[in-house]
Amino acid sequence: MRKITVSTVTAAALLAAAATAHAGSLGRPCTAAPPTDWLPLEQLQAKIEAQGYKVQKAKLKNACGELYTIDKSGSRVELFVDPTSGKIVGQL
């Protein structure tokens, strides 16, 4: 009986980790537009900061802008941004 419980807990932990990894990358690109149509990273940061976020780190990955920010309430928020428009398409 104990082996079943341990196996169940282990499986649940692995599924949670996989779900978190999937959510972290959104599992899909933020745009299908070619990189030549993307805004420079500095402009993406400026657009997000204009919305009240403080950007700590930013990068472009898998056709998404990934910005690690502090929101208005002081909480850490990872934002996923369409690199063509600066629109927030997801957050963690």
C-alpha positions, 0 to 999 in steps of 0.5 A: 500500500505504501508503494502505491502512495509513493508512486502516486505522489511521485507521478503527481509531482512529475505532472506538476513539473511538466505543467509548469514547464509548459506554462513557462514557455506558453507551449507555443510562439507568441507570433508567426511573424518573421524576426524582421518584423519584431520590435527591438527588445528595448522597445518591448521593455519600454511598452511594458514599463509604460503599463506600470511594470518594472522590467528586471530582465528581458529576452526573446525566446521561441518567438516570444518576448520573455520579461521578468518584471515587478508589478505595481503591487511589488510581486514578481511576474513573468510576462510573455509578450508578442514581439511585433506589438508589445501586447502581453499574451500571457503571464506567470 
